[in-house]
Amino acid sequence: MSWLKKHNPQILWEKHTLVFNSLYCSNNCLATPAVLELKAVEEIPVLYQEFARVFSEEELSKLPPHRPYNIAIELLPDAKPRHGPIYSLGPREDAELRETIEKQLKAGVMD
């Protein structure tokens, strides 16, 4: 009973679901990671500023050049990929993931 008091779930009988929206759950169980802010180039230590270009939007949208040791991943002819989420995301993370996927699809990095 103490677990129920601590988490205080809302029971939605018609939908057969529990909703954990208590203050305790918001702060401990369902907390989303803090959004990281990228530092401007001038805030990057001088020692690393020469590598700032590598992480620019322009560079992230390109595929690396072909190399002599490129390899192929051979797939089984009958194999079907399994469908399903790896893990659930919060609204901000889900929006960021969708935006990243859209950018990579447009850039041709993914198909």
C-alpha positions in Angstrom: 0.0 0.0 0.0 2.9 2.4 0.7 3.9 2.1 -3.0 0.5 3.2 -4.1 0.6 6.2 -1.7 4.1 7.2 -3.0 3.3 6.9 -6.7 -0.5 7.8 -6.5 -1.4 6.5 -9.9 -4.6 7.7 -11.6 -6.7 4.8 -12.7 -8.6 5.1 -16.0 -11.1 2.3 -15.7 -12.6 2.7 -19.2 -9.1 2.5 -20.9 -7.7 -0.1 -18.4 -4.7 2.0 -17.8 -2.7 3.6 -15.0 -1.3 7.1 -15.3 1.6 8.1 -13.1 1.6 11.8 -13.0 2.2 12.4 -9.3 4.9 14.9 -8.3 7.1 12.0 -7.0 6.8 10.2 -10.4 7.5 13.4 -12.3 10.7 14.0 -10.4 12.0 10.4 -9.9 10.4 7.8 -12.2 9.4 9.7 -15.3 12.1 12.4 -15.3 13.5 13.2 -18.7 17.2 14.0 -19.1 18.1 17.7 -19.2 18.4 19.1 -22.7 22.0 19.8 -23.5 22.9 23.1 -25.1 25.8 23.2 -27.5 28.4 25.8 -26.8 29.3 28.3 -29.4 32.6 27.8 -31.1 34.2 30.7 -29.2 33.3 28.9 -26.0 35.2 25.7 -27.1 38.7 25.6 -25.7 41.3 26.9 -28.1 42.9 23.4 -28.2 39.8 21.9 -29.8 38.5 24.8 -31.9 40.2 23.3 -35.0 37.8 20.4 -34.8 34.5 22.4 -34.4 33.8 22.0 -38.2 33.4 18.3 -37.8 30.2 18.8 -35.7 28.7 21.5 -37.9 25.3 20.9 -39.6 27.0 20.9 -43.0 29.4 18.1 -42.0 26.7 16.1 -40.2 24.6 15.9 -43.3 27.3 14.3 -45.5 28.4 10.7 -45.7 32.1 9.9 -45.3 34.0 9.2 -48.5 34.4 5.7 -49.7 37.5 3.9 -48.5 39.4 0.9 -49.8 38.2 -1.1 -46.8 34.5 -0.5 -47.2 32.5 -3.5 -46.2 29.0 -4.7 -46.9 26.6 -6.2 -44.4 25.1 -9.2 -46.1 21.5 -9.7 -45.2 19.6 -13.0 -45.4 17.3 -13.0 -48.4 14.1 -13.9 -46.4 14.9 -11.8 -43.3 12.4 -9.3 -42.2 13.3 -6.5 -39.8 11.4 -6.6 -36.5 9.2 -3.7 -35.8 8.9 -2.1 -32.4 10.2 0.8 -30.3 13.6 0.4 -28.6 12.4 2.4 -25.6 9.8 5.1 -25.0 10.8 8.7 -25.4 9.5 11.8 -23.8 7.8 14.4 -26.1 11.0 16.5 -26.4 13.2 13.5 -27.2 10.6 12.2 -29.6 10.4 15.5 -31.5 14.3 15.7 -31.6 14.5 12.1 -32.9 11.9 12.8 -35.6 13.7 16.0 -36.6 17.1 14.2 -36.8 15.6 11.4 -38.9 14.0 13.9 -41.3 17.3 15.8 -41.7 19.1 12.5 -42.4 16.5 11.3 -44.9 16.7 14.6 -46.8 20.5 14.5 -46.7 20.5 10.9 -48.1 22.3 9.6 -45.0 19.4 7.3 -44.3 16.9 5.6 -46.7 
